[in-house]
């Protein structure tokens, strides 16, 4: 599992936890937590796409 997959898993867990505690803790995430990880996942996706394009250009 790569970093992006782990971050996306955290986002899904946080979204699911918005209605109650997250599975691994009794903490109820707020909108800031969910939004922060969604932004991190977006940056990771953009970087992955950039690297994929760069590899394609070098071939």
DOPAPA-24527 format. One line per field, with one value per atom (N, C-alpha, C): residue number from 1; residue in one letter; atom name; y, x, z. Coordinates in steps of 0.2 Angstrom, whole numbers, plus 5000, padded with zeros to 4 digits. Layout:
BEGIN
k c(NUM	...);
r c(a	...);
a c(CA	...);
v c(Y	...);
u c(X	...);
w c(Z	...);
END
This chain:
BEGIN
k c(1	1	1	2	2	2	3	3	3	4	4	4	5	5	5	6	6	6	7	7	7	8	8	8	9	9	9	10	10	10	11	11	11	12	12	12	13	13	13	14	14	14	15	15	15	16	16	16	17	17	17	18	18	18	19	19	19	20	20	20	21	21	21	22	22	22	23	23	23	24	24	24	25	25	25	26	26	26	27	27	27	28	28	28	29	29	29	30	30	30	31	31	31	32	32	32	33	33	33	34	34	34	35	35	35	36	36	36	37	37	37	38	38	38	39	39	39	40	40	40	41	41	41	42	42	42	43	43	43	44	44	44	45	45	45	46	46	46	47	47	47	48	48	48	49	49	49	50	50	50	51	51	51	52	52	52	53	53	53	54	54	54	55	55	55	56	56	56	57	57	57	58	58	58	59	59	59);
r c(x	x	x	x	x	x	x	x	x	x	x	x	x	x	x	x	x	x	x	x	x	x	x	x	x	x	x	x	x	x	x	x	x	x	x	x	x	x	x	x	x	x	x	x	x	x	x	x	x	x	x	x	x	x	x	x	x	x	x	x	x	x	x	x	x	x	x	x	x	x	x	x	x	x	x	x	x	x	x	x	x	x	x	x	x	x	x	x	x	x	x	x	x	x	x	x	x	x	x	x	x	x	x	x	x	x	x	x	x	x	x	x	x	x	x	x	x	x	x	x	x	x	x	x	x	x	x	x	x	x	x	x	x	x	x	x	x	x	x	x	x	x	x	x	x	x	x	x	x	x	x	x	x	x	x	x	x	x	x	x	x	x	x	x	x	x	x	x	x	x	x	x	x	x	x	x	x);
a c(N	CA	C	N	CA	C	N	CA	C	N	CA	C	N	CA	C	N	CA	C	N	CA	C	N	CA	C	N	CA	C	N	CA	C	N	CA	C	N	CA	C	N	CA	C	N	CA	C	N	CA	C	N	CA	C	N	CA	C	N	CA	C	N	CA	C	N	CA	C	N	CA	C	N	CA	C	N	CA	C	N	CA	C	N	CA	C	N	CA	C	N	CA	C	N	CA	C	N	CA	C	N	CA	C	N	CA	C	N	CA	C	N	CA	C	N	CA	C	N	CA	C	N	CA	C	N	CA	C	N	CA	C	N	CA	C	N	CA	C	N	CA	C	N	CA	C	N	CA	C	N	CA	C	N	CA	C	N	CA	C	N	CA	C	N	CA	C	N	CA	C	N	CA	C	N	CA	C	N	CA	C	N	CA	C	N	CA	C	N	CA	C	N	CA	C	N	CA	C	N	CA	C	N	CA	C);
v c(4994	5000	5006	5011	5017	5022	5028	5033	5036	5037	5039	5035	5028	5024	5024	5025	5026	5032	5038	5044	5044	5041	5040	5036	5031	5027	5031	5035	5040	5044	5047	5051	5048	5041	5038	5036	5034	5033	5039	5045	5051	5053	5052	5053	5049	5043	5038	5040	5042	5044	5051	5055	5061	5060	5054	5053	5049	5048	5045	5044	5040	5039	5035	5037	5033	5026	5021	5014	5013	5016	5015	5020	5024	5028	5031	5034	5037	5045	5047	5054	5055	5060	5061	5067	5065	5070	5076	5082	5088	5089	5094	5095	5097	5101	5103	5096	5091	5085	5082	5081	5078	5082	5089	5093	5093	5093	5093	5087	5081	5075	5074	5077	5078	5082	5087	5092	5088	5084	5081	5075	5072	5067	5070	5076	5079	5081	5083	5085	5079	5073	5067	5064	5065	5063	5067	5074	5078	5076	5075	5073	5066	5062	5055	5056	5060	5062	5065	5070	5073	5068	5064	5059	5054	5052	5048	5051	5058	5061	5062	5063	5064	5058	5052	5046	5045	5046	5046	5050	5056	5061	5058	5055	5053	5047	5043	5037	5039);
u c(5004	5000	5004	5003	5007	5004	5008	5006	4999	4998	4991	4986	4986	4981	4980	4985	4984	4981	4982	4979	4972	4970	4963	4960	4963	4959	4958	4962	4961	4955	4955	4949	4943	4942	4936	4934	4939	4938	4936	4938	4936	4929	4928	4921	4916	4918	4913	4912	4918	4918	4914	4913	4909	4903	4900	4894	4895	4901	4902	4910	4912	4919	4922	4929	4932	4934	4934	4935	4941	4946	4952	4953	4948	4948	4941	4941	4935	4934	4939	4939	4934	4930	4925	4928	4930	4934	4929	4932	4928	4929	4926	4926	4933	4937	4944	4948	4947	4951	4950	4944	4942	4945	4943	4946	4953	4957	4964	4967	4964	4966	4964	4958	4956	4961	4963	4968	4975	4977	4983	4983	4977	4976	4976	4973	4973	4980	4984	4991	4995	4994	4997	4995	4989	4986	4990	4990	4993	5000	5004	5011	5012	5007	5008	5006	5002	5000	5006	5009	5015	5021	5022	5027	5026	5020	5018	5019	5017	5018	5025	5029	5037	5040	5037	5040	5038	5032	5030	5034	5036	5039	5047	5049	5056	5057	5052	5052	5053);
w c(5000	5000	5000	4995	4995	4999	5000	5004	5002	4995	4993	4995	4995	4997	5004	5008	5015	5017	5014	5015	5013	5007	5005	5010	5013	5018	5024	5026	5032	5030	5024	5022	5023	5020	5020	5028	5032	5039	5042	5041	5044	5042	5035	5033	5036	5037	5041	5048	5051	5058	5059	5054	5055	5058	5058	5061	5068	5070	5076	5077	5082	5083	5077	5076	5071	5074	5070	5072	5077	5076	5080	5086	5087	5093	5095	5100	5102	5100	5096	5094	5088	5089	5083	5079	5073	5069	5067	5066	5064	5057	5054	5047	5045	5049	5048	5047	5051	5050	5043	5041	5035	5029	5030	5024	5023	5029	5029	5025	5027	5023	5016	5015	5008	5003	5006	5003	5002	5007	5007	5001	5001	4996	4989	4988	4982	4980	4984	4983	4981	4984	4983	4976	4974	4968	4962	4963	4958	4957	4962	4962	4958	4960	4956	4949	4947	4940	4937	4940	4937	4936	4941	4940	4934	4933	4928	4921	4921	4915	4913	4918	4918	4915	4918	4915	4908	4906	4899	4895	4897	4893	4892	4896	4896	4892	4889	4885	4878);
END
